[in-house]
Amino acid sequence: MKIQEIPLTPNNQRFGITLGGQAFNMRITWRDAAGWMLDLMDGSGAALVSGIPLVTGSDLLGQYKYLGINGSLIVVTDTAAEEYPTKTNLGIASHLYFVQE
């Protein structure tokens, strides 16, 4: 199993990243009522999936297997309870991982 932490900060951000040998762009945005949201684009910036909520307890890419991404995106918190990332703890006590089996 291969695990890669995606380095985040508690700020709106956009960056390029390689996951499982594929180039992507990610945009992470705080939306007050909904929390942190992820937009995933291909390497050229074309939208693949928009508005994925960063929640714990599930594979964020689970319903998007048709995209051919060979792994899972998982949010994990440092606390025992499965808490959602807050406005101020993303990348500090809440982490986003890309996991390949």
C-alpha positions in Angstrom: 0.0 0.0 0.0 1.3 3.4 -1.0 0.2 6.5 1.0 0.9 10.1 0.0 -0.1 13.0 2.2 -1.3 16.0 0.2 0.2 19.1 2.0 -2.5 21.5 2.8 -2.9 24.7 4.8 -6.1 26.3 6.3 -6.3 28.7 3.3 -8.0 28.7 0.0 -5.4 27.2 -2.4 -4.8 25.9 -5.9 -1.9 23.7 -6.9 -0.6 21.1 -9.3 0.0 17.6 -8.0 0.9 14.1 -9.3 -1.2 11.3 -7.9 -0.5 7.7 -9.0 1.6 8.9 -11.9 -1.1 11.2 -13.2 -0.9 15.1 -13.2 -3.8 16.9 -11.6 -4.7 20.4 -10.4 -6.5 20.8 -7.1 -8.5 23.7 -5.7 -9.4 23.7 -2.1 -11.9 26.3 -1.0 -13.6 27.2 2.3 -17.4 27.7 2.0 -18.8 28.8 5.3 -22.0 26.8 5.2 -20.5 23.7 3.6 -16.9 23.6 4.9 -13.9 22.7 2.8 -14.6 21.7 -0.8 -12.3 20.1 -3.4 -12.3 20.8 -7.2 -10.2 18.3 -9.2 -8.9 19.2 -12.7 -6.7 17.4 -15.1 -3.1 18.5 -15.7 -4.2 21.1 -18.3 -6.8 22.6 -15.9 -10.0 21.1 -17.4 -12.6 20.3 -14.7 -13.0 16.7 -13.8 -15.1 16.9 -10.6 -16.2 20.1 -8.7 -17.5 20.5 -5.2 -16.3 17.4 -3.4 -16.8 18.0 0.4 -13.7 17.2 2.5 -15.4 14.8 4.9 -14.0 11.9 6.9 -15.1 8.3 6.7 -15.2 7.7 3.0 -13.2 7.6 -0.2 -13.8 11.0 -1.8 -13.2 9.5 -5.2 -15.3 6.4 -4.6 -18.1 7.5 -7.0 -15.7 8.8 -9.6 -13.9 5.5 -10.5 -14.8 6.0 -14.1 -12.2 8.8 -14.2 -9.5 6.1 -14.1 -7.7 7.6 -11.0 -5.9 4.6 -9.5 -6.3 5.4 -5.8 -8.5 6.9 -3.1 -8.6 10.3 -1.5 -9.2 10.0 2.3 -9.6 12.7 5.0 -8.2 11.7 8.4 -8.2 13.8 11.6 -5.8 13.5 14.6 -8.6 13.0 17.0 -10.4 9.8 17.8 -13.7 11.1 16.6 -14.2 11.4 12.8 -14.5 15.2 12.8 -14.7 17.2 9.6 -11.9 19.6 8.9 -12.5 23.0 10.4 -11.7 26.4 8.9 -8.5 26.6 11.0 -7.2 23.0 11.2 -6.9 21.8 7.6 -3.4 20.4 7.1 -2.7 20.8 10.8 -5.1 18.3 12.6 -7.0 17.2 9.5 -5.1 15.6 6.6 -5.8 14.6 3.1 -4.2 11.4 1.8 -4.0 9.7 -1.6 -3.9 5.9 -1.0 -3.0 3.3 -3.6 -3.6 -0.4 -2.8 
